[in-house]
């Protein structure tokens, strides 16, 4: 496994299609600011009730499960939800804690509109063992 990877687990019918994700530093490192650039295509506007369920696992052990609106999620990362249909680029950033253990994590993001339509689904794998 590379130090980090992502897989788009969504379908072509998803509201938000992701074409690329780039991170700096590459690979992510504990105690560093992580910049994330996401590019894709928004097929229709997301409503205020749109939400994301974030699950963080260490192997089979679930460490975190969190549900928040997409607005809250993007704001937590210093960005905002794409506001116009068509191609988009979103720049996000967040300081990663120094205390992240040397381990391999799986992060799953399942997002839905307020009407429960699938917005997007991503699975990210991050290996902090080499850090």
C-alpha positions in Angstrom: 0.0 0.0 0.0 1.2 3.5 -0.7 1.3 5.9 2.2 -2.2 7.1 1.3 -4.8 6.3 -1.3 -8.4 6.9 -2.0 -11.2 5.0 -3.8 -14.4 6.6 -5.1 -17.0 4.1 -3.9 -19.9 6.1 -5.5 -21.8 5.7 -8.7 -22.2 7.9 -11.8 -25.6 8.9 -10.4 -24.1 10.5 -7.3 -24.8 14.2 -6.8 -21.1 15.1 -6.4 -18.6 13.2 -8.6 -15.0 13.3 -7.5 -12.3 13.2 -10.2 -9.2 13.8 -8.2 -7.8 14.4 -4.7 -4.3 15.8 -4.1 -2.7 16.2 -0.7 0.3 18.3 0.6 2.4 17.0 2.2 2.3 13.8 0.2 2.1 11.5 2.2 0.2 13.1 5.1 2.3 13.4 8.3 1.4 13.8 12.0 1.9 17.3 13.4 1.8 18.9 9.9 -0.8 21.0 8.2 -2.6 18.9 5.6 -3.8 20.7 2.4 -6.3 18.8 0.4 -7.4 19.8 -3.1 -10.6 18.1 -4.4 -11.8 18.4 -8.0 -15.0 17.0 -9.5 -18.4 17.8 -10.9 -21.5 18.8 -9.0 -24.5 17.4 -10.9 -27.1 19.3 -8.8 -27.0 21.7 -5.9 -26.7 20.3 -2.4 -29.4 21.3 0.1 -28.7 22.6 3.6 -29.7 19.2 5.1 -27.1 17.3 3.1 -24.8 15.4 5.5 -21.8 13.1 5.7 -21.1 10.1 7.9 -17.4 9.8 8.7 -16.1 6.4 10.0 -12.5 6.0 11.0 -11.2 2.4 11.6 -7.9 0.9 12.7 -8.1 -2.5 11.2 -11.5 -3.8 12.1 -11.8 -1.5 15.2 -14.1 1.5 14.7 -12.4 4.5 16.4 -14.8 7.2 15.3 -18.2 7.5 13.8 -19.5 11.0 13.3 -22.4 12.6 11.4 -22.5 16.2 10.5 -23.9 18.5 7.8 -21.8 18.9 4.7 -21.5 22.6 5.6 -20.1 21.7 9.0 -17.7 19.2 7.5 -16.3 21.6 4.9 -16.1 24.4 7.4 -14.1 22.1 9.8 -11.6 21.8 7.0 -11.6 25.5 6.2 -13.6 25.3 3.0 -17.2 25.5 1.8 -19.6 23.2 -0.1 -19.5 23.7 -3.9 -22.3 26.3 -4.6 -22.8 25.9 -8.4 -23.4 23.0 -10.6 -20.7 21.9 -13.0 -16.9 21.5 -12.5 -15.6 22.5 -9.1 -12.3 22.6 -7.1 -12.3 22.8 -3.3 -9.2 23.6 -1.3 -9.3 22.3 2.3 -6.8 22.3 5.1 -6.4 21.1 8.6 -3.6 20.7 11.2 -3.0 17.0 11.9 -2.3 16.2 15.6 1.2 15.1 16.4 -0.2 12.3 18.6 -1.6 10.3 15.6 -0.3 6.7 16.3 1.9 4.9 13.9 -0.8 2.8 12.3 -2.8 2.2 9.1 -6.2 3.9 9.1 -9.3 3.6 6.9 -11.6 6.6 6.6 -14.9 6.3 5.0 -17.1 9.2 4.0 -20.7 8.5 3.0 -22.6 11.7 2.1 -26.3 12.1 1.3 -28.7 14.9 0.4 -31.5 15.8 2.8 -33.7 13.6 0.6 -31.4 10.7 1.2 -29.9 10.6 -2.3 -26.3 9.5 -2.4 -24.1 12.6 -2.7 -20.7 10.8 -2.7 -18.9 7.9 -1.1 -15.1 7.8 -0.5 -12.8 5.4 1.2 -9.3 6.7 2.1 -6.4 4.7 3.5 -3.6 6.4 5.3 -0.5 4.6 6.5 1.2 6.6 9.3 3.6 3.7 10.1 6.3 5.1 7.8 6.1 8.6 9.4 
